[in-house]
C-alpha cells in the first residue's frame, strides 16, 4: 500500500473533523489528487507577439466544412500516431476546434484541432509553414526545406509540466485536470499531447467552477447565451473569468493580471501585468499531417529511460478503469486549500513539546487484497489523558524495509509530525493539517446490524454499510478501556456532516460513541484489488514516550537541509 494511502487512513482516524468522512471513498481512489505535491510554476510566453487584432475580432466565427483541404503541398502520410489507443482518443477528443491564443489583445497563435485525426495545426506569422502536433505528442516543425518531428512531449514529465504552468497562469481549478491526467496515465495513453490547450476544452465543465471561488452569472452576447464564472479569492486577478456556451462547452478563458496585488502561494511565480485569453471556437477543421523525419533531442534517450516506463502498458489492468475513481466533485478547491495551509504553516521544531507521552498501544494489521505479502502493521498510540494529540506507528512487513515511521497528530498545533527512524538516523518533518472543503453529496446507503463476535476477548457489535460500489463491515467494542470512535468521523451525538447518512437511526450513532473499532472489512464490488481488512492484534496499557529533541528536523521547503532542533 502506498504511503499516501496510509497517511490518509491515519488522518481520518485521529482528526475529529469532517475530514474523517472522506475515508470511505478516498481509500479506494488511486487518483488522490496527488495535488499537494504539485509545484505550480509561471507559464512561459506561449508564442512571440506579432499580429495586431482585438479579442472581439478573434471570437468572430468563420464557417468551414470538412470537405475543405489543407493548403499544405506536402503529401499526407497515414496518421500512425492515431493507431495507438484509437478508441480512447476519439472518445475523449470529441469536437473540432479553432483556438486563438492572445496576449494584451494581440493574436499570437491560432491552433486548429481535427477530432477525426486527433491532430493540431499551429499557425503564426513568424512560421514559414504551419507546425503540427499529433496524438502521441510529436511536434512537427518546418526548417531547411523539410518537416522534422520530435517526441519529447510524449514523456509524462512533459505532459504534466506545460499544462501545469498553464493551470497556474490561468488560475484554473487543478483537480479535474489532475484526475484526467491520472486516468490517461492509468490507461497507458500519452497524456496531454497538446500541452493542455486542446485538452482543457474536453476536461472542464461548468460544474467544476460551481464553488465559493467563483461567481456564476448568465449573459447574452450576440444573441447567444453564456454562463460566466468570475474569479473570486484571487487577489491580482480581478476581472478574470471563464465562459461556457449554452451546451456547456468551454469557449473562453480570460485572465487580467495586476502584478502589484497578486496573491502568491507556494509554488507560484509572478506574472507580468496584462491580459491573456484562450478563445475556443467549435467549427469544422481539417488537419493533414505532413511527411516528417523524426529527430531526437540531445539527452532524449536518458529521459525516455527514466520516464518512458510510466506509460508502458498503463498502471491499471485492462478494463479495470472505474470513472468514479476520477470524480472530483467532492474535492473542489482542495489544492488551493493545501497551498494556503502550506503558506500559513508557521510551526517549527522549536515549537514542539520535548516529549509526546502515550499510555496505550493498540496494535492492528491491515491486509490488502487478501494477500499476506501486502500486510502492514499499524500501531496506534493513544493518549487517554489531557493532551490533545494521538499517534500511529506503521511498519511494513518487508525484508527490504528498515526502521519505522511514526505520525503524530497534534491538534493544538494543527500539525502532523512525521518521525522517521532508519538505523541511527532520526529525522522529523512537520506538515500542516489542511482545511478540507466539504461539498454535500447525496449518499444512498443501506445500513444494518451484524451478529456480534469476540475480538481480543471483547464482545464486539457489528454494523454493515453498503451502497452500489462497496460493502463495509465494522466491529466495535463498547467495554474497551479506550475509544477510537473517530474511525468513522463520529463525534458526540452527531455523525460527521461530510458522510451525509440518510435517515441515520440514532441507535447506530450511539453504537459508535465511546467505542473502539476492532475490525474493519472493506469490499469493493467492482475491483477486488481494493479490498482490505484491518484487524486488532493487541491492546496494551504501557507508557510510550517520544523525545523530539532526539530528532533532526528536515525542512520540507529547503531540499535536503537538516536543521538540528537543539
N, C-alpha and C positions, 0 to 999 in steps of 0.2 A: 504493500500500500504506500502511496506517495506521501511525503511529509506534509504537503499542503492539506491532504485529507485528514491526516492525524491532527494537525493543528486545528482544523475546523471542528473536529469532534471535541477536542479539549475546550475550545472556546465555548461551544454550546453547552458543555457540561457545567461550566463554572461561572458563566456570566448570567446573572438574573435579570435579563432584559429581553425584549422581543427578538434579539439575535438568536436565542435558542430555538425559536420557532422555525428557523430556516433549516434546521438539522435534517429533517426527514427528506426534504427534496435535495439539499445540497450534497448529501452523502453520495448520491448517485450521479452527480454531474461531473463529467470529465472536463468540460469546458468551464472551469470555475472562474471565469473572467480573468484569470491569471493577470489581472489588470494591475494589481498593486505592485507588480514587478516591472511594469512597462514604463520606460522613461520617455516622456513626450518631449520632442525637440522642435525647434523652429524649422519651418519649411524654407527651402531654398527658393529663389525666384524660379518659376516654372519654365519660362522661356524669356528671351530678350524682347523688350518692348519695341514695337515698330509702328503698326498701323493705327492711325487716329480714328476711333469710332466710339460711339456712345453705347451705354448699356441698352438703351431703348432700341437702337438700331440692331444690336446683336440679338435681341429677342424676337425680331420680325421673322415670321415663319415663311419658308420658301417650299413650294411643293416640288416633289421629286418622286419618280416612280422607280420600281425595282428593275424595270427594263432598261434604264439608262446605264451606260457602261462607264467604267473608269477612263479617264483621259490618258492614263499611262500607256506608253507604247510598248513596254516590255511584255514578253509572253508571260502568261499567267500559269504557273505550275499548280499541281494539286496541293491543296492545303493540308500538308502532312500533320501539322500540329493538331488539327481537328480530329485526327484518327485516334487520339488518346482521350479517353473519358468523354466521348462524344455526347452521350445521353445526359450525363451530369452537367456538362457545359451548356447545352441547349436548354435544359430545364431551368437553369439559373439565369442566363442571359436571354431575356425574352423579347426585347424590343430593339429596333434600330434607333440610333441616337445621333444627333448633331450636338456637340458640346463646345461651347465657347468659353475660353479662359481669358479673363480680363483683369487688369490692374489699373486702378485710378481712371477708369473709363476707356482705357486703351485695350484693344483686342490683341492679345499676344499670340494666341494659337487657336486653331479650330481642329477638333478631333471628330472623325466620322466613324461610328461603330456599326458594323454589319452583324446582326444577330445570327444570320444564316451561316456566315463564315466564321463567326466569333473572332473578329479581327478589327483592328483600328487603322485608319489612315490619318496621319497628322500633317497639317498644312500650316506654314507660317512664312512670312515674307523673306526671311534670310535663308531659307532652304531651297537649293536649286531644284529639287524634286521632293515630293512628299516622303515622309517617313512612315513606317508601319510597325505595328506590334501584333504578334499572333497570340493564340490562346495558351501557348506554352511559355510566354514571356520573352520570346525572341524579339529583339529590337532591330529593325531594318533601316539602314542609312545609306544614302547615295553619296559616293565620292569617287573621283577619278574614273568616271565613266561606268561604274558598276554599283550594284547594291551588295552590301555585306550585312550579315546578321550576327548578333551576339546574344548569348543566353544567360548572361549574369543575373538578370532579373528573375530567372526561373528558380534561383535559390530562395529558400524560405526566408532567410535573413533579409533579402532584398524585397520580397513580397510583403514583409512587415514594415520595414524601415520607412520607405517613402510614404505609404498610406498613413502611417502613424504620425509622420510630420504634418501631413495634410489635415488629419484629425485635429491636431493641436492648433494649426493655423486657422482653421475654420470653426473651431470650438464645437465640433460635433460630438454627441454622446458616444463614447468609445465602446460601450457594452455590446450593441448589435454588431459592430464591425468585428470585435474580438471573437464573438460567438461564431460568426460566419467564417472567420479565418480558421478557427479550430475545426469547424465542420469540414472545410476544404482539405485541411491537413489530415484529418481522420480518414477522409476518402482517398487520400493519396494524390489529390489534384494539385497542380501548381497554383498556389494561392495568389490572388491579386495580380495577375499578369499585366493588367493595365494600370497598375500603380494606385488603384483605389478610385481614380477619377471616373471610370466607367462603372466600377463595382458599387459605388455609393448609390447610383440610381436604382439598383436592384436589391440593396440591403435596407435602405431607410424607408420607413413608413410613417405616417402622421402619428401613430400610436407611440413611436419611440420618443416623441417630443412632448407627450402629454404628462408632464410632471412639473414640479414647482419651479424649475429653472427656466421655463418658457411661458410666454403669454400667447394664447391662441386667439386669433381673430379670423373672420371671414371677410373677404373683399372681392369686388368685381372689377376686372380690368379688361378693357376692350371686349366687353360682352361675355367674358368667361369668369367663372367663379374659382377663387383660390383660397386655400387655407394657409394662413401665415402664422409662423411661430417666431415671436421676437425674443431675443436673448434677455434673460434676467440673471442677476447674480454674477455678471461678468464685467467687473469694472474695466473701463477702457474699451469695451466693445458695444457701447450703447448705439442703438440703431441697426445692429446686425440682425439678420433673420434667415429663416429657411422657408421656402414656399413649395406647396404641393397643389396640383390641379384637382379638378372635381372627380377624378378617378384615382386619387391618392398617389399619383406619380410625382416624384421629385422633379421640380422644374427650375429651382434656383437656390443656390447657397451664397449668401452675401454677408460679408463682414466689413465693418467700418472700425478702424483701429485708431484709438487715441493713446499713443505710446506713453504719455505722461501719467496716465491713470490705470495702466494695466495691472491686473491682479496676478502677480507672479506666484505660481505654485511650484511644488517640487518637480523638477524636470523641465519647466517652461523656460523659454528664452524669449527675449523681447522681439517684437515686430515693429517695423517702421510704421509711422502714421500713414494712413491711406485706406483705399477701398479695394477689395478683391471680390471676384464673383465667378462662380461656375454656373453657366446657363445651359439647361438641358432642353432640347427640342426633339420631340418624338416624331420623326419624319423618316420615310424610307431612304435607305442608304445602301450603296453598293461599294464594296471594297474587294479589290483583286490583288492578292499578294504577288509581288514581283519575284522573278528568279533571283536568288541571292546566294552568295558564297559565305559559308559560316567561318567566322574568325573567333579566336579565343583570346580574351584579355590576359595580360600578364598576371600570374597568380591565380587564375581561374581554376586550374586543376586542384590546387590546395584547398580552395574554398569549397569545391564540389566534394572533395574527400571528407571535409568536416561537416558540411551541411546537407549534401545530397541524399544521405540515407534517411533524412527526416521524412521525405515524401515517398520513398520506395515502398510500394505496396500499401501505404496508409497505416494509420495507427489503430484502426478498428477492423475486426473480421468482416468479410464481405457480407452485406445485408444486415449488419449489426448497427446501423445508424438510426437513432431514435431522435426525431426532431425536438422532442421535449427537452432533450439534453442541451439544446442550444436556444432555449426560450429565455429571453432577458426581461420579460415583463415584470419580474419581481426584483430586479437589480438596477432599476433606473437610478442614475446619479451616484452609484456606489464608487465608481472610480474617482470621481471628484471628491467624494466624502473621504476616501482613503488618502488622497493627496492633501486634503485640508488637514486631516489628522496628523500626517507626517510634518506638514508645515508648522503646525501649532504644538508639536511634541517637544516639550521642554524638559522631560525627565532625564536626568543623568545618573550615572552610577553613584555619585556622591549623595544622591537623594534617597538611595535605597537604605532600608534598615540594615544594621550589622548582621542580623540573623533573621531567617524565616523559620518559625517553630511550628511543628505539626505534632499531633498526639495520636493520630490513627493512620495506618497504611492499609488501603483497600486495593488488593491485587486482583486484576482481571486479565483475561486473554481474549483477543479478537482473532477469529479465524475467518478469512475472506474466501468466498467461492468454494467452501468446503475443502480447501487444501491446507493440510497441516503445514506445508512448507511456507505458506503465507501467514502463519500465525505470528502475532505480535503481542508481547506482554505490555500492559498498561497498568501502572501502579498509581492510584490516586492518593494524594497526600492531603489529609483532612485536618483542618484546624477547627475544633469544636468550641473554642473559647471566644475571645472578643475580637481577635484580629480579623480584618476584612480581606482575607486572601485565602486561596487554596492553590494546590499544585498538582502536577502529574508527571510521572516519570515514564518514558516509553523506551522499550528495549526490543530490538529486532533479533529474532532467533536465527541469526545468520552468522556462520562461522567467519565470514569475511568482515563482519562489522565489529568494531571495537568501541568500548565505552558506552555511555548512555547520555541521554538528554533529559533535562527537567524543564518543564514550563510552569512558571508561577504567574497566577493572575492576581494582580494587586489592584483592587477596585478603588482604594484610596488614591493611588497614583494614576489610575486609569492606564495601566501599563501591563504588557506581557513581557516577562523576563525569561529569556531562553538561556539556560545554563548548560554548557557543553563540557563533558568530561571525556577526554581522549588521552589515555595513558597519564602522563604527568601534566598534560595541558588542561588548564581550566579557564574557560572563557565564558563571558556572558554578553548577551546582546539585548537591547531594550527596544521594544516595539510599542507603538500606541495601540490602544483598543479603539478602532474606528467606530464612529457612529454609523449604524446601519439604518438606511431609509426603508421603511416598510410600505409596501403597496398592497392594498387589500385585494386578495384574490378569492374567488368563490371556490370552496373546497367541499367536495362531496365524499364524506367518509361513512363507512359502516363501522360501528363500534360495538363490541360485545365482550362479555366477561369470559374468561377461560378457567378451567378447573385449576385449583391451587396445587402447588407442589413444593417439596422441600429442597432448599438450596443452602448448603453450609449449615444445615441444622435449623434454618429459619423457615417458617411457613410463609410461602410467597403467593400472593394473589396475582392472577393473570389478567391481561387486557389485550385485546386484538383490535388493531386499527387497519382498515382495508379500504382501498379505492381501486380504480381500474388499472392502476400502474403497479401497486405493491401491496404486500401484506406485512404488517409489523406487529410482532408479539413481544410484550414486555411483562416481566415478573418482578414484583417488588415486595419487600418485607416491611411490615408495619412495626415490628418489635425489635428492629436492629438498633444498636446503640448510637448510630449516626444516621444522617439523612443525606440524600443526594437527589432530591426531587427535581432539581433544575435540569436533569437529563431531558425532560420534555418541556422545559420552559414554564412549569407550573410555579406559581408564586402566590402565597397567601391563599385567598379564596377564589382566585380567578385563573383561568388558563391564559397562556401567553396570547396576546392580541393578534400576533402575526400568524398563529396557527389557524384561527378562524374556524374552530369546530362548530358545525351547525347543530343547534338544539342539544348542546352538550348536557347530559344528565349530571346534576351536581354530585351524585354519588361517585361518578368516575373521577371527578376532580378531587374529591375528598380521599379517594384511594391513594392518590399520589402525594398528598400533603404529608409532610413529615415522614416520608418513607425512603427506603434505599432500593434503587434499581439493582437487581442481582442477575438478571439475564435479559438480553435483547436479541431478537431474531428478526432479520430483515430479508424479505424475499421479493426480488424484482420479477414481475410476471413476464417481462419480455426478455431479460438478459440475466442468465444465472450467474454470470461473472460478477455482477454487482452484489450478490448475496453475501451476507456476513452474519456472524453470531458473536456477541460479547457475553462472556460468562464469568461469574465471580470465582476466584480461586481461594481467597482467604481474606479475613478481616481481623486485623491485629491492632490492639491498643499498645502502642510503643512510641516513644519520642523519636522524632526525626528532625534534625537541625541542619540548616544550610547557612553557611557563613559566607556572605557575599564578598568579604574582603579577600577571600582566597582566590577570587576570580579576576581575570583581566577583562576590561570592557572593550569589546570590538565595536567601534563606531561605524554604524551602517552607512554613513554618508562620507566616510573618508577612506574607502578602499580597504586595505588590509592593515591600516594603522591601529596598533594596540595601545590603549591607554590604561595604565595601571591605576586601580582605584585608590591605592594607598597614597 
